[in-house]
Amino acid sequence: MLAVPVSLVGTFALFPLFGFSINTLSMLGLVLAIGLVVDDAIVVVEGVQRHIEEGLAPKDAALKAMTELSGPVVGIALVLASVFVPTAFIPGITGRLYQQFAMTIAISVMLSAFNALTLSPALAGLLLRPKPEEGTYKRRGPLGKFFDVFNRYWESSTNGFVRWSHAVIHKARSCWLLLAVFGLGAFFFGSRLPSSFMPDEDQGYIYVSMQLPIAASMERTSAACEAGRGCSRKHAGSSIHHNGSRLQPPQLRPH
């Protein structure tokens, strides 16, 4: 349970270092990262629990599990980071849009791996205990009843999944044929559906209205417009293909 908040709060703490802000893209990256950061901790806890059930003490089980799982945890983190980090180096407006999204996920994944190598095995060695024998321990209270129902449902779901997996393995040809049909269908529709980075309604124009004080000279107005064009060229770079301005005299209204 602590893997998700520790990784996400740590990601927030590193935002100022990269110049990021809390916006829609970074929040979207954190939502996706929630499903990724918990995997490393689950692998570690399951490994420690398996060794405890084999008869080892919790501390010894945590040490043995980490000797087996340290490499896979680091490998998972590096693979996920190698997928998202290159996205931040895409040039142009596309790279700017996906930079915070990709780096947010990469940072949270690396923090999750660090958490799985340090905090998760320490807590597993302190909190996990051997599972009691069937019939020797009975949970009490509404929470105990909830866990009993949940465990029964979980066991039946696991057995059903194992049966379906067994059937799929013995019908591999049909599964490969179904996968090929879906792949061809995706290629067929993907090559015919229109695609674009921006919606058709977005024509790529930005209009800026600039109003100077009354009686400002034309030279001052032209200088202000030139400063605005320079600012747009500085921040947008080569994305701007045409940059112009239009001066219009103020409208005089009768009192």
N, C-alpha and C positions, 0 to 999 in steps of 0.2 A: 504493500500500500504506500510505502514511503518513496518508492522509486519514481513515481510520476511527479509528485510535488517537488521533490528535491531537484530533479532534472529541469522542470519548467521554471522554478524560481531561480535556479542557477543561470538559465538562459536569459531571463529578464535582467539579471545582474550584469551580464556581459553586453547587453544592448548598447550602453553608452560607449563602450570600447570600440565598437564598430560603427558608431554613429547612427544606429537604428532607432526607430520610434515605435510605439505601440499603435499599429494601424491595422487595416483589414488584411493586408498581406502577411504581416507577422502573426496575427491571430490565426489566420488560416494555416500557416505553417505549424503553429503550436497545436492546433486541433489534430492535424495529421501526425504530429510527433507523439501524441498521447498513445497511439497504437503501436509506436515503435520503441519507445523508451522502456516499456514494461517488459519487453521480451527478455532482455538480459537478466533482469532480476528473477523472472520466472525460471529461467534455465538454472540459475544458481540455487534457488530454493529447492527446486525439484531434485537437483543433484545431491544436496545436503540431506534432504529427507530420505532419499534412496539409501544412502550409506547408513543413516540412523536406523532404518528398518532392517538393515543387514547386521546390526548389532554393535555398531561403533557408537562411542560417546558423541554428543553434539559437537563439541569442539574439535575432536579428531575427525568427525565426518565433514565439518566445514573445511578443515585443512586439506583433506584428501580430495574433496570435491573441487577445490580451487586449483589443485595441481592438475586436474583433468580438464577443467573448463576455462582456465585463464586464456589459453590460446584461441578457442572458439569465440569467446566473448570479444576479444580484441579484433579478431577477424571479421565478426559481424559488424562491429562499429566502423572499421576501415572500409568495408565494402559499401555500407550505406552512405558514409561520408563521400566516398569516391563517386557515388551516383549524383549527389546533390551539389557538391562544391563546384564542379565545372560549370554548372548552370549560372553561377554568379559572374562568370567571365564572358558571358555572351555580350557582344557589343550592341550599342544602340538602345532604344527605348525598351526593347524586349528584355535585355539584360537588367536594366534598371527596375523593371517591374518584378522580375523573378529573383532579384538579388536577395532581398530580405526574406522571401519565402524559403529559398534554398539554404541560406546560411542559418536561419532559425532552426530548421530541421537538423542540419549538420551539427550545430552546437549542442542541441539537446541530445542527439544520439551519442556524441562523445562524452558528455556529462553522464549519460546513462551507463556507458561502459565503465567509466571511473567509479560510479556508484556500485555497479555490480561487482567490481573487483575489491571494494573496500567495505562499504556500509552493509550491503546485502549479506555477505558471508558472516560478518560480525554479528548482525542481528539474528541470522539463522542459527548460529552456534549458541546464542543466548536464549532464544525463545522456543525453538523447536524441541519437541520431546518425542520419545518413541510412541507409536500408536498403540493404544490399549487393545487387548485381545477382545474378540467379539463376545458380547454378553457380559463382560466384566465392568463396563462403564456405561452409564446412562445419563444423558444430558437432561437437565432440569430447566423448568421455566419456559416462557414463550420463545426465547432465543434458541434454546435447545431443541424444541419441537421444529422450529424453522430449519435448523441445520439437519435434523433427521429427514425431513421431507426433501430438502435440497439434495442431500447425499443419495437418497433413493432415486430421485429423478436423474441425478447426474450419472449414477451407475447404470440405469436403464438406457440413458442416451448413449453412454460409452459403448454398451453392449450392442446397441443398434448400429452405431457407426462402425464397429468392428465387423458386424455381419455384412453391411453394405460394402465395406472395403474388400472383404473376402470375395463377395460376388463380382465386384468390379475387376479384381485381379484375375479371376478366372474367365472374364469376358473382355480381355484386353483388345482383341480385334475390333469389337463393336465400339469400344471407347475411343480407339484411334480413328475409326471411321467417323464417329460423331465429332471428334475434335477437328478433323479435316474439313468436315462440312461447315462447322462454325467459322473456321479460319478463312475458307473461301468466301463465305457470306460476308465476313467483316471486310475482306479485301474488295469484294464487289461493291458493297455500299459505300465504303470509305473512298473509293476512287471516283464515285459519281456524285457524292454529296458535296456541295460547295463548302469551302473553308476559307477563313480569313482571320487575321490577328485582331482586327477591330470590326465592329458591326458596320453594316452598310450605311447606317444613319450618321456615323461619324465621318465627316469629310476632312478632318485633319486641320481645321482652321481654328485659330485662337484670335479673338478680338479683344483689344485693350482700349478702354476709353480714358483719355488723359485730359484733365482740366486744370489749367493754371489760373493764378489770380487775375482779377480784372485788370485790364490795361497792360498785360504782359506783352512784350514785343515778340515779333515773329522769330527773331534770332533765338530768344530764350525758349520759345516753344519748339523750334527745330532742334535745339540742343537737348531738350528733355526727351523728345522722340528718339533721337540718336542714342541717348543713354539707355532707353528702354530696349531698343534693338540690340545694343551691345550686351545687355543683360540676358536677353533671350538667346543670343548666339553663344554666350558663355555657358549657359546651363543645358541647352539642347544640342549644341554642336552641329554636327552634320545632318541632324534630323530635320533641320529647317532648310527648305529648298527656295523659298521666296520670303523676303522680309521687306515690307514697305510701310509707309505711313501716309496719312491724308490729313491735311490741315483744313479745318472748317471754322470760319469766323463765328463768334458767339451770336446767338439769337437775341435780339433786343425785344423786350416785352414792354408794351405801354402800361403805365401805372394808372 
